[in-house]
Amino acid sequence: MHKFVIERDMPGAGAMSPAQLKEASRASRDVLQQMGPQIEWVESFVTDDRIYCVYTAPDEATIRRHAEAAHMPADRISEVRAVINPSTADAPA
């Protein structure tokens, strides 16, 4: 499995109500259940005008199929090449 970050340009996303966020989550989850275990939604971050989602999937095409079926934009899909955090600074090279 590969990890991807999906950028969804959604003006006003940060002003979505809890009910709207719940409905968007439900739509995504329902499509994930139909697609099977080859794609997983890890988490999402909502900002003012964009939602950043982290998914695992075998390829970008699977991510695009999910976005289309869930009626959500997938403006940029980037494969994660490495994960770093503060402890990376002290890790052996």
PDB file of N, CA, C and O in Angstrom:
ATOM      1  N   MET A   1       0.839  -1.188   0.000  1.00  0.00           N
ATOM      2  CA  MET A   1       0.000   0.000   0.000  1.00  0.00           C
ATOM      3  C   MET A   1       0.880   1.246   0.000  1.00  0.00           C
ATOM      4  O   MET A   1       1.963   1.272   0.585  1.00  0.00           O
ATOM      5  N   HIS A   2       0.383   2.260  -0.666  1.00  0.00           N
ATOM      6  CA  HIS A   2       1.062   3.546  -0.727  1.00  0.00           C
ATOM      7  C   HIS A   2       0.229   4.559   0.054  1.00  0.00           C
ATOM      8  O   HIS A   2      -0.992   4.434   0.147  1.00  0.00           O
ATOM      9  N   LYS A   3       0.895   5.548   0.606  1.00  0.00           N
ATOM     10  CA  LYS A   3       0.197   6.611   1.332  1.00  0.00           C
ATOM     11  C   LYS A   3       0.142   7.848   0.439  1.00  0.00           C
ATOM     12  O   LYS A   3       1.121   8.202  -0.218  1.00  0.00           O
ATOM     13  N   PHE A   4      -1.026   8.499   0.429  1.00  0.00           N
ATOM     14  CA  PHE A   4      -1.239   9.682  -0.398  1.00  0.00           C
ATOM     15  C   PHE A   4      -1.822  10.821   0.431  1.00  0.00           C
ATOM     16  O   PHE A   4      -2.558  10.598   1.392  1.00  0.00           O
ATOM     17  N   VAL A   5      -1.475  12.051   0.037  1.00  0.00           N
ATOM     18  CA  VAL A   5      -2.124  13.247   0.560  1.00  0.00           C
ATOM     19  C   VAL A   5      -2.958  13.809  -0.580  1.00  0.00           C
ATOM     20  O   VAL A   5      -2.451  14.063  -1.672  1.00  0.00           O
ATOM     21  N   ILE A   6      -4.245  14.000  -0.311  1.00  0.00           N
ATOM     22  CA  ILE A   6      -5.169  14.539  -1.307  1.00  0.00           C
ATOM     23  C   ILE A   6      -5.544  15.951  -0.874  1.00  0.00           C
ATOM     24  O   ILE A   6      -5.982  16.170   0.255  1.00  0.00           O
ATOM     25  N   GLU A   7      -5.367  16.902  -1.782  1.00  0.00           N
ATOM     26  CA  GLU A   7      -5.775  18.277  -1.521  1.00  0.00           C
ATOM     27  C   GLU A   7      -7.101  18.508  -2.234  1.00  0.00           C
ATOM     28  O   GLU A   7      -7.212  18.353  -3.450  1.00  0.00           O
ATOM     29  N   ARG A   8      -8.084  18.876  -1.457  1.00  0.00           N
ATOM     30  CA  ARG A   8      -9.416  19.145  -2.000  1.00  0.00           C
ATOM     31  C   ARG A   8      -9.699  20.643  -1.844  1.00  0.00           C
ATOM     32  O   ARG A   8      -9.919  21.127  -0.734  1.00  0.00           O
ATOM     33  N   ASP A   9      -9.691  21.371  -2.967  1.00  0.00           N
ATOM     34  CA  ASP A   9     -10.024  22.794  -2.931  1.00  0.00           C
ATOM     35  C   ASP A   9     -11.523  22.927  -2.708  1.00  0.00           C
ATOM     36  O   ASP A   9     -12.327  22.574  -3.571  1.00  0.00           O
ATOM     37  N   MET A  10     -11.887  23.440  -1.542  1.00  0.00           N
ATOM     38  CA  MET A  10     -13.296  23.568  -1.170  1.00  0.00           C
ATOM     39  C   MET A  10     -13.494  24.901  -0.457  1.00  0.00           C
ATOM     40  O   MET A  10     -13.453  24.958   0.772  1.00  0.00           O
ATOM     41  N   PRO A  11     -13.711  25.988  -1.228  1.00  0.00           N
ATOM     42  CA  PRO A  11     -13.909  27.298  -0.596  1.00  0.00           C
ATOM     43  C   PRO A  11     -14.962  27.229   0.506  1.00  0.00           C
ATOM     44  O   PRO A  11     -16.049  26.683   0.315  1.00  0.00           O
ATOM     45  N   GLY A  12     -14.619  27.790   1.659  1.00  0.00           N
ATOM     46  CA  GLY A  12     -15.534  27.796   2.792  1.00  0.00           C
ATOM     47  C   GLY A  12     -15.521  26.526   3.619  1.00  0.00           C
ATOM     48  O   GLY A  12     -16.350  26.372   4.516  1.00  0.00           O
ATOM     49  N   ALA A  13     -14.601  25.611   3.339  1.00  0.00           N
ATOM     50  CA  ALA A  13     -14.571  24.333   4.073  1.00  0.00           C
ATOM     51  C   ALA A  13     -14.473  24.553   5.581  1.00  0.00           C
ATOM     52  O   ALA A  13     -15.097  23.830   6.357  1.00  0.00           O
ATOM     53  N   GLY A  14     -13.699  25.542   5.992  1.00  0.00           N
ATOM     54  CA  GLY A  14     -13.518  25.795   7.422  1.00  0.00           C
ATOM     55  C   GLY A  14     -14.773  26.280   8.120  1.00  0.00           C
ATOM     56  O   GLY A  14     -14.856  26.247   9.348  1.00  0.00           O
ATOM     57  N   ALA A  15     -15.748  26.728   7.347  1.00  0.00           N
ATOM     58  CA  ALA A  15     -17.007  27.210   7.922  1.00  0.00           C
ATOM     59  C   ALA A  15     -18.107  26.156   7.862  1.00  0.00           C
ATOM     60  O   ALA A  15     -19.254  26.428   8.216  1.00  0.00           O
ATOM     61  N   MET A  16     -17.754  24.947   7.412  1.00  0.00           N
ATOM     62  CA  MET A  16     -18.770  23.891   7.351  1.00  0.00           C
ATOM     63  C   MET A  16     -19.252  23.552   8.754  1.00  0.00           C
ATOM     64  O   MET A  16     -18.464  23.500   9.699  1.00  0.00           O
ATOM     65  N   SER A  17     -20.537  23.326   8.878  1.00  0.00           N
ATOM     66  CA  SER A  17     -21.115  22.976  10.180  1.00  0.00           C
ATOM     67  C   SER A  17     -20.753  21.539  10.536  1.00  0.00           C
ATOM     68  O   SER A  17     -20.360  20.765   9.663  1.00  0.00           O
ATOM     69  N   PRO A  18     -20.883  21.174  11.813  1.00  0.00           N
ATOM     70  CA  PRO A  18     -20.658  19.772  12.179  1.00  0.00           C
ATOM     71  C   PRO A  18     -21.538  18.813  11.376  1.00  0.00           C
ATOM     72  O   PRO A  18     -21.097  17.716  11.034  1.00  0.00           O
ATOM     73  N   ALA A  19     -22.773  19.212  11.073  1.00  0.00           N
ATOM     74  CA  ALA A  19     -23.661  18.348  10.291  1.00  0.00           C
ATOM     75  C   ALA A  19     -23.135  18.183   8.862  1.00  0.00           C
ATOM     76  O   ALA A  19     -23.210  17.091   8.299  1.00  0.00           O
ATOM     77  N   GLN A  20     -22.606  19.254   8.275  1.00  0.00           N
ATOM     78  CA  GLN A  20     -22.044  19.164   6.922  1.00  0.00           C
ATOM     79  C   GLN A  20     -20.797  18.293   6.898  1.00  0.00           C
ATOM     80  O   GLN A  20     -20.610  17.500   5.976  1.00  0.00           O
ATOM     81  N   LEU A  21     -19.943  18.436   7.905  1.00  0.00           N
ATOM     82  CA  LEU A  21     -18.741  17.601   7.986  1.00  0.00           C
ATOM     83  C   LEU A  21     -19.124  16.133   8.172  1.00  0.00           C
ATOM     84  O   LEU A  21     -18.497  15.240   7.601  1.00  0.00           O
ATOM     85  N   LYS A  22     -20.155  15.898   8.974  1.00  0.00           N
ATOM     86  CA  LYS A  22     -20.630  14.532   9.177  1.00  0.00           C
ATOM     87  C   LYS A  22     -21.134  13.935   7.873  1.00  0.00           C
ATOM     88  O   LYS A  22     -20.834  12.782   7.567  1.00  0.00           O
ATOM     89  N   GLU A  23     -21.891  14.696   7.105  1.00  0.00           N
ATOM     90  CA  GLU A  23     -22.429  14.204   5.838  1.00  0.00           C
ATOM     91  C   GLU A  23     -21.306  13.918   4.843  1.00  0.00           C
ATOM     92  O   GLU A  23     -21.345  12.901   4.149  1.00  0.00           O
ATOM     93  N   ALA A  24     -20.316  14.791   4.762  1.00  0.00           N
ATOM     94  CA  ALA A  24     -19.174  14.553   3.867  1.00  0.00           C
ATOM     95  C   ALA A  24     -18.423  13.298   4.294  1.00  0.00           C
ATOM     96  O   ALA A  24     -18.014  12.495   3.455  1.00  0.00           O
ATOM     97  N   SER A  25     -18.244  13.135   5.591  1.00  0.00           N
ATOM     98  CA  SER A  25     -17.567  11.939   6.109  1.00  0.00           C
ATOM     99  C   SER A  25     -18.348  10.682   5.780  1.00  0.00           C
ATOM    100  O   SER A  25     -17.775   9.661   5.400  1.00  0.00           O
ATOM    101  N   ARG A  26     -19.642  10.763   5.927  1.00  0.00           N
ATOM    102  CA  ARG A  26     -20.505   9.613   5.650  1.00  0.00           C
ATOM    103  C   ARG A  26     -20.446   9.225   4.170  1.00  0.00           C
ATOM    104  O   ARG A  26     -20.375   8.042   3.837  1.00  0.00           O
ATOM    105  N   ALA A  27     -20.476  10.223   3.288  1.00  0.00           N
ATOM    106  CA  ALA A  27     -20.406   9.946   1.852  1.00  0.00           C
ATOM    107  C   ALA A  27     -19.101   9.249   1.503  1.00  0.00           C
ATOM    108  O   ALA A  27     -19.090   8.285   0.737  1.00  0.00           O
ATOM    109  N   SER A  28     -18.007   9.736   2.063  1.00  0.00           N
ATOM    110  CA  SER A  28     -16.705   9.124   1.807  1.00  0.00           C
ATOM    111  C   SER A  28     -16.652   7.703   2.360  1.00  0.00           C
ATOM    112  O   SER A  28     -16.208   6.780   1.677  1.00  0.00           O
ATOM    113  N   ARG A  29     -17.095   7.537   3.572  1.00  0.00           N
ATOM    114  CA  ARG A  29     -17.081   6.211   4.209  1.00  0.00           C
ATOM    115  C   ARG A  29     -17.917   5.195   3.446  1.00  0.00           C
ATOM    116  O   ARG A  29     -17.511   4.044   3.284  1.00  0.00           O
ATOM    117  N   ASP A  30     -19.084   5.622   2.979  1.00  0.00           N
ATOM    118  CA  ASP A  30     -19.959   4.704   2.243  1.00  0.00           C
ATOM    119  C   ASP A  30     -19.290   4.203   0.967  1.00  0.00           C
ATOM    120  O   ASP A  30     -19.403   3.026   0.624  1.00  0.00           O
ATOM    121  N   VAL A  31     -18.596   5.094   0.268  1.00  0.00           N
ATOM    122  CA  VAL A  31     -17.889   4.682  -0.946  1.00  0.00           C
ATOM    123  C   VAL A  31     -16.724   3.763  -0.581  1.00  0.00           C
ATOM    124  O   VAL A  31     -16.473   2.777  -1.273  1.00  0.00           O
ATOM    125  N   LEU A  32     -16.018   4.077   0.489  1.00  0.00           N
ATOM    126  CA  LEU A  32     -14.917   3.213   0.923  1.00  0.00           C
ATOM    127  C   LEU A  32     -15.409   1.797   1.204  1.00  0.00           C
ATOM    128  O   LEU A  32     -14.748   0.824   0.839  1.00  0.00           O
ATOM    129  N   GLN A  33     -16.554   1.680   1.843  1.00  0.00           N
ATOM    130  CA  GLN A  33     -17.104   0.360   2.143  1.00  0.00           C
ATOM    131  C   GLN A  33     -17.438  -0.405   0.867  1.00  0.00           C
ATOM    132  O   GLN A  33     -17.271  -1.623   0.813  1.00  0.00           O
ATOM    133  N   GLN A  34     -17.903   0.295  -0.148  1.00  0.00           N
ATOM    134  CA  GLN A  34     -18.217  -0.350  -1.425  1.00  0.00           C
ATOM    135  C   GLN A  34     -16.951  -0.770  -2.163  1.00  0.00           C
ATOM    136  O   GLN A  34     -16.943  -1.792  -2.849  1.00  0.00           O
ATOM    137  N   MET A  35     -15.878   0.015  -2.026  1.00  0.00           N
ATOM    138  CA  MET A  35     -14.646  -0.271  -2.764  1.00  0.00           C
ATOM    139  C   MET A  35     -13.838  -1.404  -2.147  1.00  0.00           C
ATOM    140  O   MET A  35     -13.042  -2.045  -2.833  1.00  0.00           O
ATOM    141  N   GLY A  36     -14.035  -1.650  -0.869  1.00  0.00           N
ATOM    142  CA  GLY A  36     -13.307  -2.741  -0.231  1.00  0.00           C
ATOM    143  C   GLY A  36     -12.038  -2.287   0.463  1.00  0.00           C
ATOM    144  O   GLY A  36     -11.736  -1.094   0.512  1.00  0.00           O
ATOM    145  N   PRO A  37     -11.300  -3.243   0.998  1.00  0.00           N
ATOM    146  CA  PRO A  37     -10.175  -2.922   1.876  1.00  0.00           C
ATOM    147  C   PRO A  37      -8.917  -2.389   1.178  1.00  0.00           C
ATOM    148  O   PRO A  37      -7.943  -2.069   1.859  1.00  0.00           O
ATOM    149  N   GLN A  38      -8.907  -2.286  -0.148  1.00  0.00           N
ATOM    150  CA  GLN A  38      -7.700  -1.824  -0.818  1.00  0.00           C
ATOM    151  C   GLN A  38      -7.469  -0.323  -0.657  1.00  0.00           C
ATOM    152  O   GLN A  38      -6.395   0.169  -1.003  1.00  0.00           O
ATOM    153  N   ILE A  39      -8.450   0.413  -0.140  1.00  0.00           N
ATOM    154  CA  ILE A  39      -8.301   1.850   0.092  1.00  0.00           C
ATOM    155  C   ILE A  39      -8.770   2.165   1.507  1.00  0.00           C
ATOM    156  O   ILE A  39      -9.801   1.669   1.962  1.00  0.00           O
ATOM    157  N   GLU A  40      -7.990   3.002   2.195  1.00  0.00           N
ATOM    158  CA  GLU A  40      -8.325   3.359   3.582  1.00  0.00           C
ATOM    159  C   GLU A  40      -8.142   4.857   3.780  1.00  0.00           C
ATOM    160  O   GLU A  40      -7.148   5.439   3.346  1.00  0.00           O
ATOM    161  N   TRP A  41      -9.110   5.463   4.436  1.00  0.00           N
ATOM    162  CA  TRP A  41      -9.035   6.872   4.825  1.00  0.00           C
ATOM    163  C   TRP A  41      -8.393   6.912   6.203  1.00  0.00           C
ATOM    164  O   TRP A  41      -8.922   6.330   7.151  1.00  0.00           O
ATOM    165  N   VAL A  42      -7.265   7.588   6.322  1.00  0.00           N
ATOM    166  CA  VAL A  42      -6.533   7.658   7.592  1.00  0.00           C
ATOM    167  C   VAL A  42      -7.042   8.836   8.426  1.00  0.00           C
ATOM    168  O   VAL A  42      -7.455   8.654   9.571  1.00  0.00           O
ATOM    169  N   GLU A  43      -7.011  10.041   7.855  1.00  0.00           N
ATOM    170  CA  GLU A  43      -7.498  11.234   8.547  1.00  0.00           C
ATOM    171  C   GLU A  43      -7.536  12.397   7.575  1.00  0.00           C
ATOM    172  O   GLU A  43      -6.978  12.330   6.480  1.00  0.00           O
ATOM    173  N   SER A  44      -8.204  13.469   7.993  1.00  0.00           N
ATOM    174  CA  SER A  44      -8.292  14.677   7.170  1.00  0.00           C
ATOM    175  C   SER A  44      -8.129  15.903   8.047  1.00  0.00           C
ATOM    176  O   SER A  44      -8.419  15.885   9.243  1.00  0.00           O
ATOM    177  N   PHE A  45      -7.654  16.970   7.416  1.00  0.00           N
ATOM    178  CA  PHE A  45      -7.453  18.247   8.086  1.00  0.00           C
ATOM    179  C   PHE A  45      -8.232  19.301   7.321  1.00  0.00           C
ATOM    180  O   PHE A  45      -8.024  19.476   6.120  1.00  0.00           O
ATOM    181  N   VAL A  46      -9.127  20.004   8.002  1.00  0.00           N
ATOM    182  CA  VAL A  46      -9.971  21.014   7.378  1.00  0.00           C
ATOM    183  C   VAL A  46      -9.368  22.384   7.655  1.00  0.00           C
ATOM    184  O   VAL A  46      -9.155  22.756   8.809  1.00  0.00           O
ATOM    185  N   THR A  47      -9.094  23.137   6.583  1.00  0.00           N
ATOM    186  CA  THR A  47      -8.618  24.511   6.722  1.00  0.00           C
ATOM    187  C   THR A  47      -9.692  25.427   6.137  1.00  0.00           C
ATOM    188  O   THR A  47     -10.770  24.963   5.766  1.00  0.00           O
ATOM    189  N   ASP A  48      -9.404  26.710   6.057  1.00  0.00           N
ATOM    190  CA  ASP A  48     -10.419  27.653   5.595  1.00  0.00           C
ATOM    191  C   ASP A  48     -11.017  27.272   4.242  1.00  0.00           C
ATOM    192  O   ASP A  48     -12.239  27.233   4.092  1.00  0.00           O
ATOM    193  N   ASP A  49     -10.165  26.990   3.260  1.00  0.00           N
ATOM    194  CA  ASP A  49     -10.650  26.770   1.903  1.00  0.00           C
ATOM    195  C   ASP A  49     -10.162  25.470   1.277  1.00  0.00           C
ATOM    196  O   ASP A  49     -10.175  25.320   0.055  1.00  0.00           O
ATOM    197  N   ARG A  50      -9.734  24.530   2.116  1.00  0.00           N
ATOM    198  CA  ARG A  50      -9.190  23.286   1.573  1.00  0.00           C
ATOM    199  C   ARG A  50      -9.316  22.193   2.626  1.00  0.00           C
ATOM    200  O   ARG A  50      -9.295  22.460   3.827  1.00  0.00           O
ATOM    201  N   ILE A  51      -9.444  20.971   2.158  1.00  0.00           N
ATOM    202  CA  ILE A  51      -9.378  19.811   3.043  1.00  0.00           C
ATOM    203  C   ILE A  51      -8.225  18.945   2.551  1.00  0.00           C
ATOM    204  O   ILE A  51      -8.151  18.606   1.370  1.00  0.00           O
ATOM    205  N   TYR A  52      -7.328  18.592   3.465  1.00  0.00           N
ATOM    206  CA  TYR A  52      -6.196  17.719   3.174  1.00  0.00           C
ATOM    207  C   TYR A  52      -6.515  16.353   3.767  1.00  0.00           C
ATOM    208  O   TYR A  52      -6.765  16.231   4.966  1.00  0.00           O
ATOM    209  N   CYS A  53      -6.505  15.339   2.930  1.00  0.00           N
ATOM    210  CA  CYS A  53      -6.844  13.990   3.369  1.00  0.00           C
ATOM    211  C   CYS A  53      -5.648  13.062   3.206  1.00  0.00           C
ATOM    212  O   CYS A  53      -4.882  13.179   2.248  1.00  0.00           O
ATOM    213  N   VAL A  54      -5.498  12.152   4.141  1.00  0.00           N
ATOM    214  CA  VAL A  54      -4.459  11.131   4.061  1.00  0.00           C
ATOM    215  C   VAL A  54      -5.156   9.790   3.849  1.00  0.00           C
ATOM    216  O   VAL A  54      -6.020   9.395   4.631  1.00  0.00           O
ATOM    217  N   TYR A  55      -4.771   9.104   2.788  1.00  0.00           N
ATOM    218  CA  TYR A  55      -5.339   7.804   2.431  1.00  0.00           C
ATOM    219  C   TYR A  55      -4.211   6.831   2.142  1.00  0.00           C
ATOM    220  O   TYR A  55      -3.105   7.233   1.781  1.00  0.00           O
ATOM    221  N   THR A  56      -4.500   5.549   2.303  1.00  0.00           N
ATOM    222  CA  THR A  56      -3.617   4.516   1.775  1.00  0.00           C
ATOM    223  C   THR A  56      -4.390   3.803   0.670  1.00  0.00           C
ATOM    224  O   THR A  56      -5.594   3.569   0.778  1.00  0.00           O
ATOM    225  N   ALA A  57      -3.668   3.467  -0.387  1.00  0.00           N
ATOM    226  CA  ALA A  57      -4.283   2.814  -1.548  1.00  0.00           C
ATOM    227  C   ALA A  57      -3.166   2.225  -2.404  1.00  0.00           C
ATOM    228  O   ALA A  57      -2.003   2.599  -2.251  1.00  0.00           O
ATOM    229  N   PRO A  58      -3.511   1.312  -3.295  1.00  0.00           N
ATOM    230  CA  PRO A  58      -2.479   0.726  -4.144  1.00  0.00           C
ATOM    231  C   PRO A  58      -1.933   1.695  -5.187  1.00  0.00           C
ATOM    232  O   PRO A  58      -0.795   1.551  -5.632  1.00  0.00           O
ATOM    233  N   ASP A  59      -2.753   2.695  -5.584  1.00  0.00           N
ATOM    234  CA  ASP A  59      -2.306   3.618  -6.632  1.00  0.00           C
ATOM    235  C   ASP A  59      -3.198   4.861  -6.662  1.00  0.00           C
ATOM    236  O   ASP A  59      -4.247   4.916  -6.019  1.00  0.00           O
ATOM    237  N   GLU A  60      -2.746   5.852  -7.428  1.00  0.00           N
ATOM    238  CA  GLU A  60      -3.487   7.111  -7.549  1.00  0.00           C
ATOM    239  C   GLU A  60      -4.847   6.910  -8.212  1.00  0.00           C
ATOM    240  O   GLU A  60      -5.811   7.597  -7.872  1.00  0.00           O
ATOM    241  N   ALA A  61      -4.927   5.985  -9.142  1.00  0.00           N
ATOM    242  CA  ALA A  61      -6.197   5.741  -9.842  1.00  0.00           C
ATOM    243  C   ALA A  61      -7.294   5.329  -8.860  1.00  0.00           C
ATOM    244  O   ALA A  61      -8.451   5.718  -9.024  1.00  0.00           O
ATOM    245  N   THR A  62      -6.941   4.553  -7.851  1.00  0.00           N
ATOM    246  CA  THR A  62      -7.924   4.136  -6.837  1.00  0.00           C
ATOM    247  C   THR A  62      -8.418   5.347  -6.056  1.00  0.00           C
ATOM    248  O   THR A  62      -9.606   5.447  -5.747  1.00  0.00           O
ATOM    249  N   ILE A  63      -7.512   6.264  -5.738  1.00  0.00           N
ATOM    250  CA  ILE A  63      -7.881   7.502  -5.032  1.00  0.00           C
ATOM    251  C   ILE A  63      -8.859   8.302  -5.903  1.00  0.00           C
ATOM    252  O   ILE A  63      -9.868   8.801  -5.405  1.00  0.00           O
ATOM    253  N   ARG A  64      -8.564   8.422  -7.186  1.00  0.00           N
ATOM    254  CA  ARG A  64      -9.431   9.178  -8.097  1.00  0.00           C
ATOM    255  C   ARG A  64     -10.817   8.542  -8.218  1.00  0.00           C
ATOM    256  O   ARG A  64     -11.826   9.247  -8.249  1.00  0.00           O
ATOM    257  N   ARG A  65     -10.864   7.217  -8.287  1.00  0.00           N
ATOM    258  CA  ARG A  65     -12.165   6.524  -8.364  1.00  0.00           C
ATOM    259  C   ARG A  65     -12.996   6.818  -7.120  1.00  0.00           C
ATOM    260  O   ARG A  65     -14.200   7.055  -7.217  1.00  0.00           O
ATOM    261  N   HIS A  66     -12.360   6.803  -5.962  1.00  0.00           N
ATOM    262  CA  HIS A  66     -13.071   7.114  -4.718  1.00  0.00           C
ATOM    263  C   HIS A  66     -13.618   8.534  -4.753  1.00  0.00           C
ATOM    264  O   HIS A  66     -14.784   8.758  -4.428  1.00  0.00           O
ATOM    265  N   ALA A  67     -12.787   9.495  -5.146  1.00  0.00           N
ATOM    266  CA  ALA A  67     -13.206  10.900  -5.173  1.00  0.00           C
ATOM    267  C   ALA A  67     -14.402  11.090  -6.098  1.00  0.00           C
ATOM    268  O   ALA A  67     -15.356  11.786  -5.749  1.00  0.00           O
ATOM    269  N   GLU A  68     -14.353  10.479  -7.267  1.00  0.00           N
ATOM    270  CA  GLU A  68     -15.461  10.602  -8.221  1.00  0.00           C
ATOM    271  C   GLU A  68     -16.736   9.989  -7.659  1.00  0.00           C
ATOM    272  O   GLU A  68     -17.808  10.588  -7.744  1.00  0.00           O
ATOM    273  N   ALA A  69     -16.623   8.805  -7.089  1.00  0.00           N
ATOM    274  CA  ALA A  69     -17.813   8.129  -6.557  1.00  0.00           C
ATOM    275  C   ALA A  69     -18.409   8.873  -5.365  1.00  0.00           C
ATOM    276  O   ALA A  69     -19.623   8.852  -5.163  1.00  0.00           O
ATOM    277  N   ALA A  70     -17.558   9.533  -4.575  1.00  0.00           N
ATOM    278  CA  ALA A  70     -18.029  10.272  -3.394  1.00  0.00           C
ATOM    279  C   ALA A  70     -18.416  11.711  -3.745  1.00  0.00           C
ATOM    280  O   ALA A  70     -18.854  12.466  -2.878  1.00  0.00           O
ATOM    281  N   HIS A  71     -18.253  12.088  -5.018  1.00  0.00           N
ATOM    282  CA  HIS A  71     -18.567  13.446  -5.485  1.00  0.00           C
ATOM    283  C   HIS A  71     -17.767  14.487  -4.722  1.00  0.00           C
ATOM    284  O   HIS A  71     -18.297  15.510  -4.288  1.00  0.00           O
ATOM    285  N   MET A  72     -16.462  14.199  -4.566  1.00  0.00           N
ATOM    286  CA  MET A  72     -15.556  15.118  -3.879  1.00  0.00           C
ATOM    287  C   MET A  72     -14.419  15.487  -4.820  1.00  0.00           C
ATOM    288  O   MET A  72     -13.980  14.656  -5.615  1.00  0.00           O
ATOM    289  N   PRO A  73     -13.935  16.725  -4.738  1.00  0.00           N
ATOM    290  CA  PRO A  73     -12.796  17.079  -5.583  1.00  0.00           C
ATOM    291  C   PRO A  73     -11.530  16.368  -5.092  1.00  0.00           C
ATOM    292  O   PRO A  73     -11.401  16.040  -3.913  1.00  0.00           O
ATOM    293  N   ALA A  74     -10.620  16.144  -6.009  1.00  0.00           N
ATOM    294  CA  ALA A  74      -9.277  15.647  -5.686  1.00  0.00           C
ATOM    295  C   ALA A  74      -8.334  16.451  -6.567  1.00  0.00           C
ATOM    296  O   ALA A  74      -7.819  15.954  -7.569  1.00  0.00           O
ATOM    297  N   ASP A  75      -8.115  17.709  -6.175  1.00  0.00           N
ATOM    298  CA  ASP A  75      -7.387  18.646  -7.016  1.00  0.00           C
ATOM    299  C   ASP A  75      -5.911  18.294  -7.157  1.00  0.00           C
ATOM    300  O   ASP A  75      -5.330  18.481  -8.226  1.00  0.00           O
ATOM    301  N   ARG A  76      -5.310  17.795  -6.106  1.00  0.00           N
ATOM    302  CA  ARG A  76      -3.925  17.353  -6.146  1.00  0.00           C
ATOM    303  C   ARG A  76      -3.800  16.081  -5.329  1.00  0.00           C
ATOM    304  O   ARG A  76      -4.286  15.998  -4.202  1.00  0.00           O
ATOM    305  N   ILE A  77      -3.146  15.101  -5.908  1.00  0.00           N
ATOM    306  CA  ILE A  77      -2.886  13.844  -5.211  1.00  0.00           C
ATOM    307  C   ILE A  77      -1.382  13.648  -5.220  1.00  0.00           C
ATOM    308  O   ILE A  77      -0.769  13.575  -6.285  1.00  0.00           O
ATOM    309  N   SER A  78      -0.784  13.561  -4.038  1.00  0.00           N
ATOM    310  CA  SER A  78       0.667  13.417  -3.923  1.00  0.00           C
ATOM    311  C   SER A  78       0.983  12.177  -3.118  1.00  0.00           C
ATOM    312  O   SER A  78       0.440  11.969  -2.033  1.00  0.00           O
ATOM    313  N   GLU A  79       1.869  11.351  -3.658  1.00  0.00           N
ATOM    314  CA  GLU A  79       2.298  10.171  -2.908  1.00  0.00           C
ATOM    315  C   GLU A  79       3.316  10.586  -1.859  1.00  0.00           C
ATOM    316  O   GLU A  79       4.236  11.352  -2.146  1.00  0.00           O
ATOM    317  N   VAL A  80       3.153  10.084  -0.652  1.00  0.00           N
ATOM    318  CA  VAL A  80       4.071  10.375   0.447  1.00  0.00           C
ATOM    319  C   VAL A  80       5.338   9.552   0.224  1.00  0.00           C
ATOM    320  O   VAL A  80       5.276   8.331   0.081  1.00  0.00           O
ATOM    321  N   ARG A  81       6.472  10.220   0.196  1.00  0.00           N
ATOM    322  CA  ARG A  81       7.756   9.545  -0.019  1.00  0.00           C
ATOM    323  C   ARG A  81       8.494   9.271   1.292  1.00  0.00           C
ATOM    324  O   ARG A  81       9.297   8.342   1.377  1.00  0.00           O
ATOM    325  N   ALA A  82       8.216  10.082   2.305  1.00  0.00           N
ATOM    326  CA  ALA A  82       8.855   9.892   3.615  1.00  0.00           C
ATOM    327  C   ALA A  82       8.018  10.617   4.652  1.00  0.00           C
ATOM    328  O   ALA A  82       7.291  11.556   4.328  1.00  0.00           O
ATOM    329  N   VAL A  83       8.121  10.186   5.884  1.00  0.00           N
ATOM    330  CA  VAL A  83       7.458  10.843   6.996  1.00  0.00           C
ATOM    331  C   VAL A  83       8.554  11.247   7.984  1.00  0.00           C
ATOM    332  O   VAL A  83       9.388  10.428   8.369  1.00  0.00           O
ATOM    333  N   ILE A  84       8.540  12.501   8.384  1.00  0.00           N
ATOM    334  CA  ILE A  84       9.502  12.987   9.356  1.00  0.00           C
ATOM    335  C   ILE A  84       8.782  13.678  10.503  1.00  0.00           C
ATOM    336  O   ILE A  84       7.628  14.086  10.370  1.00  0.00           O
ATOM    337  N   ASN A  85       9.468  13.805  11.621  1.00  0.00           N
ATOM    338  CA  ASN A  85       8.953  14.510  12.792  1.00  0.00           C
ATOM    339  C   ASN A  85      10.154  14.970  13.601  1.00  0.00           C
ATOM    340  O   ASN A  85      11.282  14.722  13.174  1.00  0.00           O
ATOM    341  N   PRO A  86       9.980  15.635  14.759  1.00  0.00           N
ATOM    342  CA  PRO A  86      11.125  16.135  15.499  1.00  0.00           C
ATOM    343  C   PRO A  86      12.174  15.066  15.843  1.00  0.00           C
ATOM    344  O   PRO A  86      13.365  15.372  15.911  1.00  0.00           O
ATOM    345  N   SER A  87      11.746  13.835  16.058  1.00  0.00           N
ATOM    346  CA  SER A  87      12.726  12.800  16.407  1.00  0.00           C
ATOM    347  C   SER A  87      13.618  12.416  15.230  1.00  0.00           C
ATOM    348  O   SER A  87      14.664  11.797  15.422  1.00  0.00           O
ATOM    349  N   THR A  88      13.214  12.775  14.019  1.00  0.00           N
ATOM    350  CA  THR A  88      14.039  12.476  12.845  1.00  0.00           C
ATOM    351  C   THR A  88      15.381  13.183  12.945  1.00  0.00           C
ATOM    352  O   THR A  88      16.380  12.678  12.433  1.00  0.00           O
ATOM    353  N   ALA A  89      15.424  14.340  13.593  1.00  0.00           N
ATOM    354  CA  ALA A  89      16.671  15.115  13.725  1.00  0.00           C
ATOM    355  C   ALA A  89      17.733  14.356  14.510  1.00  0.00           C
ATOM    356  O   ALA A  89      18.927  14.582  14.309  1.00  0.00           O
ATOM    357  N   ASP A  90      17.319  13.467  15.395  1.00  0.00           N
ATOM    358  CA  ASP A  90      18.260  12.725  16.230  1.00  0.00           C
ATOM    359  C   ASP A  90      18.476  11.295  15.766  1.00  0.00           C
ATOM    360  O   ASP A  90      19.267  10.568  16.367  1.00  0.00           O
ATOM    361  N   ALA A  91      17.799  10.882  14.723  1.00  0.00           N
ATOM    362  CA  ALA A  91      17.897   9.500  14.241  1.00  0.00           C
ATOM    363  C   ALA A  91      19.223   9.291  13.521  1.00  0.00           C
ATOM    364  O   ALA A  91      19.734  10.207  12.878  1.00  0.00           O
ATOM    365  N   PRO A  92      19.782   8.087  13.628  1.00  0.00           N
ATOM    366  CA  PRO A  92      21.009   7.805  12.880  1.00  0.00           C
ATOM    367  C   PRO A  92      20.734   7.900  11.378  1.00  0.00           C
ATOM    368  O   PRO A  92      19.651   7.547  10.911  1.00  0.00           O
ATOM    369  N   ALA A  93      21.715   8.374  10.642  1.00  0.00           N
ATOM    370  CA  ALA A  93      21.557   8.545   9.180  1.00  0.00           C
ATOM    371  C   ALA A  93      21.613   7.217   8.453  1.00  0.00           C
ATOM    372  O   ALA A  93      21.497   7.179   7.228  1.00  0.00           O
TER     373      ALA A  93
END
